[in-house]
Amino acid sequence: MTRKILPIALVIGAVLALPSAQARPRIVLKSVEVTFPQSDRGLPEAPGRDVVQSNCFTCHSAGMILTQPTLPKAAWEAEVAKMRNVYKAQVDDKDVPAIVDYLTAVKGPK
């Protein structure tokens, strides 16, 4: 008896589940355009400035960089590592020391 009921129950369950699976709304992805505010603010001169501009300006403005808190070199190393590892910033290994040195010179303890 159980052998006859099990296949029937599976078919009924599948038929009942079919409408609920089809009732889910479809996700539609749309392209958006983002316009960032214009700024004349630039980074101060220091060794590594060009490396910071070519790597960090992809996501950060000069104003955003310059409003960061004063941090020691070890903290800037951790921040750059976080940008690369967590946020997947496309920063070449060879550029990391110049970025850290620049940030330490501009936003490090005096």
RATA-V691036 format. One record per residue. N is the residue number from 0. RES is the residue in three letters. SS is DSSP state (2 for helix, 1 for strand, 0 for the rest). PHI is phi as a letter, one per 30 degrees, with the letter a starting at -180 (NA if undefined). Layout:
n;res;ss;phi
N;RES;SS;PHI
N;RES;SS;PHI
This chain:
n;res;ss;phi
0;MET;0;NA
1;THR;2;d
2;ARG;2;d
3;LYS;2;d
4;ILE;2;d
5;LEU;2;e
6;PRO;2;d
7;ILE;2;d
8;ALA;2;d
9;LEU;2;d
10;VAL;2;d
11;ILE;2;d
12;GLY;2;d
13;ALA;2;d
14;VAL;2;d
15;LEU;2;d
16;ALA;2;d
17;LEU;2;e
18;PRO;2;d
19;SER;2;d
20;ALA;2;d
21;GLN;2;d
22;ALA;0;d
23;ARG;0;d
24;PRO;0;d
25;ARG;0;d
26;ILE;0;d
27;VAL;0;c
28;LEU;0;c
29;LYS;0;b
30;SER;0;d
31;VAL;0;b
32;GLU;0;c
33;VAL;0;c
34;THR;0;c
35;PHE;0;d
36;PRO;0;d
37;GLN;0;d
38;SER;0;b
39;ASP;0;c
40;ARG;0;d
41;GLY;0;b
42;LEU;0;d
43;PRO;0;d
44;GLU;0;d
45;ALA;0;a
46;PRO;0;e
47;GLY;0;j
48;ARG;2;e
49;ASP;2;d
50;VAL;2;d
51;VAL;2;d
52;GLN;2;d
53;SER;2;d
54;ASN;2;c
55;CYS;2;d
56;PHE;0;d
57;THR;0;d
58;CYS;0;c
59;HIS;0;c
60;SER;0;d
61;ALA;2;d
62;GLY;2;d
63;MET;2;d
64;ILE;2;d
65;LEU;2;d
66;THR;0;c
67;GLN;0;d
68;PRO;0;d
69;THR;0;d
70;LEU;0;b
71;PRO;0;d
72;LYS;2;e
73;ALA;2;d
74;ALA;2;d
75;TRP;2;d
76;GLU;2;d
77;ALA;2;d
78;GLU;2;d
79;VAL;2;d
80;ALA;2;d
81;LYS;2;d
82;MET;2;e
83;ARG;2;d
84;ASN;2;d
85;VAL;0;d
86;TYR;0;c
87;LYS;0;i
88;ALA;0;d
89;GLN;0;d
90;VAL;0;c
91;ASP;0;d
92;ASP;2;e
93;LYS;2;d
94;ASP;2;d
95;VAL;2;e
96;PRO;2;e
97;ALA;2;d
98;ILE;2;d
99;VAL;2;d
100;ASP;2;d
101;TYR;2;d
102;LEU;2;d
103;THR;2;d
104;ALA;2;d
105;VAL;2;c
106;LYS;2;b
107;GLY;0;c
108;PRO;0;d
109;LYS;0;c
